[in-house]
């Protein structure tokens, strides 16, 4: 039985979270796609770049240990991306991803952001289902923007 999400708190990035941000994301990316792409390495090696770029990173924490994360990252054109969402394998299915995503959406609203986007891969069906349940919709292929990720074949957006 998965732990209850009530046992988890959601908080902002804090000094010392750099390694957890990398490890949580590397775990799922390598599991599903075998290796980190250069774009992953660039973002994950320096989370302070997200924060300096008017972004936010949230962590789900259980008993002092980060078990999930999700970033709200400014894109190249001033838009905002939901990125680097991860929940460690042993904690999946407990609603932690939903809580992280809802916190990111709430933060975007608080910041006055009008639209969020994200990129994913069609093999990540549970993630896509979660995104849809929170209000993200598929971007039609004719509106796709170029992605730095070779694995990206699904783009979604949400108007706030």
Backbone as numpy.savetxt, mean C-alpha at the origin, in Angstrom:
# Nx Ny Nz CAx CAy CAz Cx Cy Cz
-6.91 -20.12 13.30 -7.75 -18.94 13.30 -6.87 -17.69 13.30
-7.18 -16.75 12.42 -6.40 -15.50 12.32 -6.67 -14.64 13.55
-5.67 -13.89 14.02 -5.87 -12.98 15.14 -6.91 -11.93 14.79
-7.54 -11.38 15.81 -8.56 -10.35 15.60 -7.89 -9.02 15.25
-8.48 -8.26 14.31 -7.90 -6.97 13.95 -7.93 -5.97 15.11
-8.82 -6.18 16.09 -8.90 -5.26 17.23 -7.61 -5.28 18.05
-6.84 -6.34 17.93 -5.57 -6.46 18.66 -4.47 -5.64 18.00
-4.78 -5.01 16.90 -3.79 -4.29 16.09 -4.10 -2.80 16.14
-3.04 -2.00 16.26 -3.20 -0.55 16.17 -2.60 -0.07 14.85
-3.14 1.02 14.34 -2.62 1.63 13.12 -1.95 2.93 13.54
-0.73 3.12 13.11 0.01 4.33 13.46 0.84 4.81 12.28
1.29 6.06 12.38 2.18 6.62 11.36 3.57 6.02 11.47
4.31 6.12 10.39 5.71 5.74 10.33 6.46 6.42 11.48
7.37 5.69 12.10 8.19 6.23 13.18 9.65 5.87 12.90
10.58 6.66 13.44 12.00 6.31 13.27 12.23 4.86 13.70
12.98 4.14 12.88 13.23 2.73 13.14 12.34 1.79 12.33
11.33 2.33 11.64 10.42 1.50 10.83 10.98 1.17 9.44
12.13 1.72 9.10 12.67 1.54 7.75 12.82 0.05 7.39
13.39 -0.74 8.29 13.61 -2.16 7.99 12.29 -2.91 7.84
11.32 -2.61 8.69 10.02 -3.28 8.60 9.32 -2.94 7.29
9.44 -1.70 6.84 8.83 -1.29 5.57 9.39 -2.14 4.42
10.69 -2.31 4.41 11.33 -3.13 3.39 10.93 -4.60 3.54
11.04 -5.14 4.74 10.79 -6.57 4.95 9.34 -6.98 4.65
8.38 -6.18 5.09 6.98 -6.51 4.84 6.69 -6.53 3.34
7.21 -5.58 2.62 6.96 -5.54 1.17 7.77 -6.58 0.42
9.00 -6.77 0.80 9.82 -7.79 0.14 9.19 -9.17 0.28
8.60 -9.46 1.44 7.97 -10.76 1.67 6.93 -11.08 0.61
5.98 -10.17 0.39 4.92 -10.50 -0.58 5.39 -10.39 -2.02
6.23 -9.41 -2.31 6.67 -9.24 -3.70 7.47 -10.45 -4.17
8.41 -10.90 -3.35 9.23 -12.06 -3.72 8.37 -13.32 -3.78
7.40 -13.44 -2.88 6.52 -14.61 -2.89 5.75 -14.71 -4.22
5.18 -13.61 -4.66 4.34 -13.64 -5.86 5.10 -13.39 -7.16
6.21 -12.64 -7.10 6.87 -12.21 -8.33 8.36 -12.53 -8.39
8.89 -13.22 -7.38 10.25 -13.76 -7.33 11.36 -12.77 -7.03
11.19 -11.49 -7.36 12.28 -10.55 -7.10 11.72 -9.13 -7.00
12.49 -8.27 -6.36 12.16 -6.85 -6.31 12.62 -6.20 -7.60
11.77 -5.37 -8.17 12.16 -4.60 -9.34 12.96 -3.38 -8.88
13.64 -2.75 -9.81 14.43 -1.56 -9.46 13.54 -0.48 -8.83
12.31 -0.32 -9.33 11.41 0.69 -8.77 11.05 0.36 -7.32
10.91 -0.93 -7.00 10.67 -1.35 -5.62 11.86 -0.96 -4.74
13.03 -1.31 -5.21 14.24 -1.04 -4.43 14.39 0.45 -4.14
14.08 1.27 -5.13 14.21 2.71 -4.97 13.28 3.23 -3.87
12.03 2.80 -3.88 11.06 3.28 -2.90 11.31 2.66 -1.53
11.56 1.36 -1.51 11.68 0.66 -0.23 12.98 0.96 0.50
14.01 1.35 -0.23 15.29 1.65 0.42 15.30 3.01 1.08
14.34 3.86 0.76 14.33 5.20 1.34 12.90 5.68 1.57
12.23 5.13 2.60 10.86 5.57 2.86 10.76 7.05 3.23
11.87 7.64 3.66 11.84 9.06 4.01 11.57 9.93 2.78
11.86 9.41 1.60 11.54 10.14 0.37 10.02 10.28 0.21
9.28 9.25 0.60 7.81 9.33 0.56 7.34 10.43 1.51
7.88 10.41 2.71 7.46 11.37 3.73 7.86 12.80 3.35
9.04 12.96 2.79 9.50 14.30 2.38 8.68 14.83 1.21
8.09 13.93 0.44 7.27 14.30 -0.71 5.81 14.47 -0.35
5.53 14.89 0.87 4.16 15.11 1.35 3.34 13.83 1.38
3.99 12.69 1.57 3.30 11.42 1.68 3.21 10.97 3.12
2.59 9.83 3.30 2.44 9.23 4.63 2.67 7.74 4.49
3.13 7.14 5.56 3.24 5.69 5.63 2.61 5.27 6.95
1.73 4.30 6.88 1.05 3.79 8.06 1.49 2.35 8.33
1.54 2.02 9.60 1.89 0.67 10.03 0.78 0.09 10.89
0.49 -1.18 10.66 -0.35 -1.97 11.56 0.62 -2.66 12.52
0.37 -2.51 13.81 1.30 -3.01 14.82 0.56 -3.89 15.83
1.12 -5.05 16.10 0.59 -5.96 17.12 1.69 -6.19 18.16
1.41 -5.85 19.39 2.37 -6.04 20.49 3.75 -5.48 20.14
3.76 -4.30 19.56 5.01 -3.62 19.26 5.69 -4.04 17.97
5.14 -5.00 17.27 5.75 -5.51 16.04 4.93 -5.10 14.82
5.55 -4.44 13.85 4.82 -4.12 12.61 4.42 -5.40 11.87
3.12 -5.50 11.55 2.62 -6.67 10.82 2.03 -6.28 9.47
1.98 -4.99 9.18 1.47 -4.51 7.91 1.83 -3.05 7.71
1.74 -2.61 6.46 2.03 -1.21 6.14 1.32 -0.82 4.86
1.19 0.49 4.68 0.61 1.02 3.45 1.03 2.48 3.34
1.41 2.88 2.13 1.89 4.24 1.90 0.90 5.03 1.06
0.88 6.31 1.33 0.17 7.30 0.52 1.27 8.16 -0.06
1.51 8.03 -1.36 2.71 8.58 -1.98 2.34 9.54 -3.10
2.96 10.72 -3.08 2.71 11.69 -4.15 3.34 11.18 -5.44
2.55 11.20 -6.50 3.04 10.79 -7.81 3.74 11.92 -8.53
4.26 11.65 -9.72 5.05 12.63 -10.45 4.25 13.85 -10.92
2.94 13.74 -10.97 2.12 14.85 -11.47 1.29 15.49 -10.36
1.69 15.25 -9.10 0.96 15.83 -7.98 -0.25 15.04 -7.54
-0.50 13.91 -8.21 -1.58 13.03 -7.78 -1.04 12.11 -6.68
-1.90 11.33 -6.06 -1.47 10.47 -4.96 -1.78 9.01 -5.25
-0.82 8.18 -4.90 -0.90 6.74 -5.11 -0.96 6.02 -3.77
-1.81 5.01 -3.71 -1.79 4.06 -2.60 -0.77 3.01 -3.01
0.28 2.86 -2.21 1.41 2.04 -2.64 1.99 1.25 -1.47
2.70 0.22 -1.82 3.48 -0.58 -0.87 2.63 -1.04 0.31
1.45 -1.58 -0.04 0.56 -2.16 0.96 0.96 -3.61 1.18
1.20 -3.96 2.43 1.63 -5.30 2.75 1.11 -5.72 4.12
0.75 -6.99 4.24 0.42 -7.59 5.52 1.19 -8.91 5.55
1.94 -9.14 6.63 2.72 -10.36 6.73 1.81 -11.58 6.61
2.33 -12.65 6.02 1.52 -13.82 5.68 0.74 -14.38 6.87
1.34 -14.43 8.03 0.68 -15.02 9.21 -0.49 -14.18 9.72
-0.63 -12.96 9.26 -1.67 -12.05 9.73 -2.77 -11.82 8.70
-2.62 -12.37 7.52 -3.61 -12.13 6.47 -4.94 -12.78 6.82
-6.01 -12.16 6.37 -7.34 -12.69 6.61 -7.98 -12.18 7.89
-7.30 -11.29 8.60 -7.82 -10.77 9.88 -8.36 -9.35 9.75
-8.43 -8.80 8.54 -8.96 -7.46 8.35 -7.94 -6.34 8.50
-6.68 -6.70 8.63 -5.63 -5.69 8.82 -5.44 -4.86 7.56
-5.42 -5.50 6.40 -5.28 -4.78 5.14 -6.40 -3.78 4.95
-7.62 -4.16 5.28 -8.77 -3.25 5.17 -8.57 -2.05 6.09
-8.15 -2.28 7.31 -7.95 -1.17 8.23 -6.86 -0.22 7.74
-5.78 -0.77 7.21 -4.72 0.07 6.67 -5.23 0.90 5.49
-5.92 0.24 4.57 -6.43 0.93 3.40 -7.44 2.01 3.78
-8.33 1.71 4.70 -9.30 2.72 5.15 -8.59 3.90 5.82
-7.51 3.65 6.55 -6.77 4.75 7.17 -6.10 5.62 6.12
-5.55 5.01 5.08 -4.93 5.77 3.99 -5.97 6.62 3.28
-7.12 6.06 3.00 -8.19 6.82 2.33 -8.63 7.98 3.23
-8.77 7.74 4.52 -9.16 8.81 5.45 -8.10 9.91 5.47
-6.83 9.53 5.48 -5.75 10.52 5.47 -5.80 11.35 4.20
-6.06 10.70 3.08 -6.16 11.42 1.80 -7.29 12.45 1.86
-8.40 12.07 2.42 -9.52 13.01 2.56 -9.13 14.18 3.46
-8.47 13.86 4.58 -8.02 14.91 5.51 -7.07 15.88 4.82
-6.28 15.39 3.89 -5.31 16.22 3.18 -5.93 16.97 2.01
-7.21 16.72 1.73 -7.88 17.39 0.63 -7.55 16.82 -0.74
-7.11 15.59 -0.78 -6.78 14.93 -2.05 -8.08 14.52 -2.73
-8.19 14.79 -4.01 -9.43 14.52 -4.73 -9.50 13.15 -5.39
-8.34 12.55 -5.66 -8.31 11.28 -6.39 -7.11 10.46 -5.94
-7.33 9.18 -5.75 -6.26 8.23 -5.46 -6.16 7.24 -6.60
-4.96 6.72 -6.82 -4.81 5.64 -7.79 -3.89 4.58 -7.20
-3.91 3.42 -7.81 -3.01 2.34 -7.40 -2.75 1.44 -8.59
-1.68 0.69 -8.47 -1.32 -0.30 -9.47 -1.20 -1.65 -8.78
-1.59 -2.70 -9.48 -1.47 -4.03 -8.93 -1.36 -5.02 -10.09
-1.53 -6.29 -9.76 -1.43 -7.34 -10.76 -2.67 -8.22 -10.64
-3.21 -8.66 -11.77 -4.47 -9.41 -11.76 -4.39 -10.71 -10.97
-3.18 -11.23 -10.71 -3.09 -12.46 -9.92 -3.35 -12.21 -8.43
-3.37 -10.95 -8.01 -3.59 -10.61 -6.60 -5.09 -10.35 -6.36
-5.89 -11.36 -6.65 -7.34 -11.25 -6.58 -7.85 -10.78 -5.22
-7.36 -11.30 -4.10 -7.87 -10.80 -2.81 -7.62 -9.30 -2.63
-6.48 -8.81 -3.08 -6.19 -7.38 -2.96 -7.14 -6.57 -3.84
-7.36 -7.02 -5.06 -8.26 -6.30 -5.97 -9.68 -6.26 -5.39
-10.12 -7.37 -4.82 -11.44 -7.43 -4.19 -11.52 -6.44 -3.04
-10.48 -6.35 -2.23 -10.44 -5.39 -1.14 -10.52 -3.97 -1.67
-9.71 -3.65 -2.67 -9.72 -2.30 -3.23 -11.11 -1.93 -3.73
-11.76 -2.86 -4.42 -13.10 -2.59 -4.95 -14.09 -2.37 -3.81
-13.97 -3.15 -2.75 -14.93 -3.04 -1.64 -14.81 -1.71 -0.90
-13.65 -1.06 -1.00 -13.44 0.24 -0.35 -13.82 1.38 -1.29
-14.01 1.09 -2.58 -14.47 2.12 -3.51 -13.59 2.37 -4.72
-12.48 1.63 -4.86 -11.65 1.79 -6.05 -12.33 1.13 -7.24
-12.13 1.71 -8.41 -12.68 1.18 -9.65 -11.55 1.01 -10.66
-11.72 0.05 -11.56 -10.70 -0.21 -12.58 -10.60 0.95 -13.55
-9.38 1.31 -13.87 -9.11 2.30 -14.91 -9.15 1.56 -16.24
-9.91 2.04 -17.21 -9.94 1.36 -18.50 -8.54 1.39 -19.15
-8.18 0.34 -19.88 -6.84 0.26 -20.47 -6.44 1.47 -21.30
-7.38 2.11 -21.95 -7.03 3.28 -22.78 -6.60 4.48 -21.92
-6.84 4.43 -20.61 -6.42 5.51 -19.71 -5.23 5.12 -18.85
-4.66 3.93 -19.06 -3.50 3.51 -18.28 -2.37 4.52 -18.45
-1.66 4.76 -17.37 -0.45 5.57 -17.44 0.74 4.63 -17.36
1.85 5.07 -17.92 3.04 4.24 -17.91 3.46 3.95 -16.48
3.81 2.70 -16.23 4.18 2.27 -14.89 5.67 1.96 -14.80
6.28 2.26 -13.66 7.68 1.85 -13.47 7.80 0.36 -13.14
6.67 -0.33 -12.96 6.66 -1.75 -12.57 6.26 -2.64 -13.74
7.12 -3.58 -14.09 6.80 -4.53 -15.16 5.60 -5.39 -14.80
5.42 -5.67 -13.51 4.33 -6.56 -13.08 2.96 -5.88 -13.07
2.91 -4.58 -13.22 1.66 -3.84 -13.16 0.81 -4.10 -14.41
-0.36 -4.71 -14.20 -1.27 -4.90 -15.32 -2.72 -4.53 -14.95
-2.87 -3.97 -13.74 -4.17 -3.47 -13.29 -3.93 -2.10 -12.68
-4.74 -1.12 -13.09 -4.70 0.19 -12.47 -6.10 0.52 -12.00
-6.17 1.10 -10.81 -7.45 1.43 -10.21 -7.42 2.85 -9.68
-8.59 3.45 -9.50 -8.68 4.80 -9.00 -9.90 4.96 -8.12
-9.86 6.01 -7.31 -10.98 6.33 -6.44 -11.08 7.85 -6.36
-12.24 8.38 -6.68 -12.48 9.82 -6.50 -13.00 10.02 -5.09
-12.42 10.99 -4.41 -12.77 11.21 -3.00 -13.80 12.32 -2.84
